[in-house]
């Protein structure tokens, strides 16, 4: 198979966004939270959506997750137009295709780590023995097997977030959405969580979409979509996704510049 053809097959869009708008009415004023957004996100890609408060990044995440409907435009995920789905259809779609990692962990305090991970399987009516097996596989992936019987108040914030990642993975979703996943963690633990998320993407060929205001965290992603005033203003192809912005980038050995490719829109 020719190399060019192989690359095309590998780079398969799992999310397509076209001419996406979201307008809100505040009194007599129309607020354009999203104002004509276009991009693709590919299978097995770790993509960061970056912007300051009020940029539209959280609204965009809600649109992608089917939690809010667009004013106009298209969102195609896993081949399905989610902007055309009813609320019941969206609930079913999220259950079958999407995992979430939250800033606040959202673990049940009365349940141990393993039970928290297995919760989405419980909602799907999966048999107890199968739930336990899949939950054990997920907790092993995040390196917390010995904490399987611990409750959230017996774990650190970083450990709780690892359990949150395992819970998002247990259904083997096509896409994981992460909303400021390290917002409650210190810098060292944040780096550990980002490295774990990279590992998950690589090992599972997982598509991960993270929203953040932090350029350092975005530096762990394969591609970085910058959003401002409801528009995508720049997309970076990050060829060294290791949090490089914290170290000032890496030289390309020729010009002394970054090895990232920047596409301004």
N, C-alpha and C positions, 0 to 999 in steps of 0.2 A: 504494500500500500504506500503511495507517495507520502512524503513527510507532510506536505501542505494539507492533504486530505485528512491525515491522522490528527493534525492539530485542530481542524475544523470539527471533527467528530468529538474530540476531547472537550473543546470549548462549547459546551451546550448550554444555552440560556435556560435557567430554571425560573427566573423572574424577568418579565418584560414590563416596563412602565412607559407609557406613551401619552404625551400631552396631558399630564395629570394636573388638575386644578382642585383646590379646596378653598371656598370662600365662606366667610362667616359675616353675619350682619350684626353689628353692635350699634343699636340705635339707628341713626341715619347713615352710619359709616359701614362700608364694605371692607372687611379685612381679608387680604389675599394671603392665606397661610401657605398655600402652594400655588405657584403661578406658571404652569407649563413645564412639568418635569419629565425628562426622558432619560432612561438608562436601561442597561441589562445587567443582571447578576448571573454568574455561571455556576454550573454544577461543580461542587468541590471547592468553591471559592470562599475565602474569608474576606468579607467586604465591610468596611467601616463607613458610616455616614456621619460626617463631622459638621458641626455648626455651633454657634453660640446660642444662648437662650433667646428664643423668639425667632430663630432662623427658619423654622418649619420642619426640623429633623424629627421631632417627636410626632408631629402630625403625619409625616411621611411614614414613619414606622407603623402607626395605627392604620394607615391606609393599606400598607403591605400585608398587615396581619388580619385585615378584614374587620377591624374593630370600629372603623369609621368608613362611611361611604364617600367617594369623591363627588365634587360638584359636577365635574366632567372629566373625561379621559379614560384610559384603559390600564388595567392591572392584570396581567396574565401570569399565573403561578401554576407550575406543573401542568401547563397546557390548558388551564381553565380560567375563564374571565370571572374573577371574583367580584368585580363591580356589578355584575348582573345577578348575583346570588341573593336569595332571601336570607333573613337572619338565621332561620333554621338550617338552611343549606351552608351558611358560613360556619355555624357551630360544628356541623359535621365535617366540613372541609378542614377546619383547624385541628379537630381531633385526629384526623387521618393523615395530615400532611405537615403539621407545624408543631414545633416545640418552643418554649419560652424560658429565658433566663432573666430573672428580675433583679433589680437593684436591692430590694428589701428581702430577698431570699424566698419569702412566702412559704416557709415550712410550717407544718402543723406542730405546735409545741408538745402535744400529748402523744405524738407518734415518734418512733425511733427513726433513724436514718433510712433503714431499709424500707420501712413502711411508707415513708415520705416519697421515696423514689418510685415505689410500686403504685402510688396513688392513681396516676393516669391509666394504668392497666386495669385497676379496680373499676374505674368509670366505664371502661370498655367491656366489662364482664369477663375478663380473662381468668381462667382457672387459677386458684391459689398456688398450686405447685409451679405453674408456668410463670406467674407473677414473681415468685421468689427467685426462680432461676434467672429471669431477665434482670431483676433488680440487683442480684449478686454480680452479674456480668457488668452492669453499669457502674456499680460502686467500685468494682475492681479497676475499671478503666480510669477512674479519677483518683485511685490510690488510697482509698479509705476503708478497705475491707475490715480492718480491726475496729472501726467505729460504727459498724452496722447496727449495733444495739443501743448506741448513744442517742439521746434526745437532743434537740437543737440547743437547749441551754447548757449542755455538757460539751459543746463544740465551739471553737473560735469562729469568727466571722468568715475567715477564709475557708474553713472546713465546711461551714454551712453553705457557702457559695458553691463549693465543689459538689455537695449533695444536690444543690439546685441544678447544676450542669448535668449530673447523672440523671436526674428526674426528666430533664428536657430530652435526654438521649434515649430513654428507656423504650419509647415507642418507635425508635428508629425513623424519625421524621425526615422528610425531604429537606426541610429548611428549619433552622433555629434562629429566632430573633432574640437579641440581647439588648436590653435597655439600660445603659449606664451600669454594666454588671459589676464594676468595682467601685461604685460611688461611695460605699460605706467601708472601704478597706484602706489600710495604710499602703504606702508606695511599694514596699517589698512584697506584701501579699498580693497587691494588684498585679505586679509583674508575674508572680507565680500563676495567678489565674489566667492571665493572657497567654502565657506559655502553654498552659493546659488546654486552652481553647484552640491554640494552634495545633497541638498534638491531636486533638479530636478531629479537626478538619482534615489533617493529613492522613491519619490512620483510618478514618471512616469514610473518606471522600465526602465529607459533610459540607453542606452549604450553610454558612453562618453569616448573618447580617447583624452588625452591632451599631447602635447609635451612641455617640459620645460627643462631649464638648472638648475632649482632651486630645491634642495632637500626638502626645507621647503614646497613649493607648492605641490610637489609630495607626501608629507606626508598626504595630504587630500584624496588621492586615495585609492581604495580597493587593487589595485595591482600595483606594480612599476616595470617596465621593464627598466633595465639599459643597455645602448648601448655605445660601445666604439670602435673606428676604424672600424665601419661598422658591428660589431658583437654584439649580445646580450650576455652580460657577467654575468648577474645576474637578477633573478626575485624574488621580495619580495611579500609575501602575508601579507598585512597590516591589522592586526586585530583591530587596533585602529586608524581609519582614521580621525584624528582631527588635522592635522598639528603637530604631536607629535615630529617630528625631531627638531622643534624650541625649545622644552622644554627638549630635551635630551632623549626622549622616555619615556615609562611607564614600570615600573617594573612588572615582572610576579609574584612577591611575593614569589618566591622560590629561583631562582638563582640570582635575581637582574638584569637579562638581559632584553632585549626588548621582547615583545610578538610577534613580527613579525617573520615569517618563511622566511629564505633566501635560495634560490636555486641558487648556482653558476653553470654556464654552461661551 
